[in-house]
Amino acid sequence: MAVITVERKPLTLAERTYLPQILGGLRTTFRHLVAPKKTLEYPEERPAIPPGYRGVPTLVRDPNGREKCVSCQLCEFVCPPKAIRITPGEIPADQADRAHVEKGPQAFDIDMLRCIYCGLCQEVCPEEAIFLQNQFSMSGYTRAEMVNHKDKLYELGGTLPDQHYKWDKKKAAEEHGNTH
């Protein structure tokens, strides 16, 4: 094995005293002193959210205020870190407008400490009941505060316009006797 020696050029007097580096650092400091401020007063001011941003997963209701989730549990099965837990429950008999729905979520929990914001839950949901919102700042003092339960998920998600009116079409078809 051959040893290769690399000769270094000798340092000049200015380089030995570090003056060029000190002056370069001072120049950067003064440039930042006169430049306009880039600081945002968070949380009053927030940065612009880019299109396609994947934020906090939430549950949404249809325009009539009904739960869109039918506890198919696809989002729970597809979630890589297993952050979603769904407990299916029966639909009460007094809800005639949901007669064609077999079940609904009795409990729906998303552990935000485990969530990796991948968006697979939104993509796999056949009822378009789960959406990733633009919220990006989740905080809490305990682990329990970071688990979003069903009520909190609906509060964060709200109501989104339904593109398909799936339940309304089924209801209208049942009234007219069409069973397609």
HUFEN-V58223 format. One record per helix or strand of 3 or more residues. SS is the DSSP state (alpha for helix, beta for strand). FROM is the first residue (numbers start at 0). TO is the last residue. If there is no record, write none. Layout:
BEGIN
ss: [SS & SS]
from: [FROM & FROM]
to: [TO & TO]
END
This chain:
BEGIN
ss: [alpha & alpha & beta & alpha & beta & alpha & beta & alpha & beta & alpha & alpha & alpha]
from: [12 & 18 & 56 & 73 & 83 & 95 & 102 & 119 & 129 & 143 & 149 & 165]
to: [16 & 33 & 58 & 77 & 89 & 97 & 110 & 123 & 131 & 145 & 156 & 175]
END
